[in-house]
Amino acid sequence: MHCDDKRILYVLREEIEKCLKLLRDSEFDDQKLLEDFNAAVAEYLECKSSSS
């Protein structure tokens, strides 16, 4: 895995963790946060599978 790929995955993982914390704080009621979380996870998985 290339260094840039690792950095991208790290940043995406941080975004997922941030979204998850905000979702927990909102008790999973915020639709926009749910969409952002879903998009971040999808992007992370796509990047992880393409860089393997």
Buried (B, 14 or more C-beta within 10 A) or exposed (E): EEEEBEEBBEEBBEBBEEBBEBBEEEEEEBEEBBEBBEEBBEBBEEBBEEEE
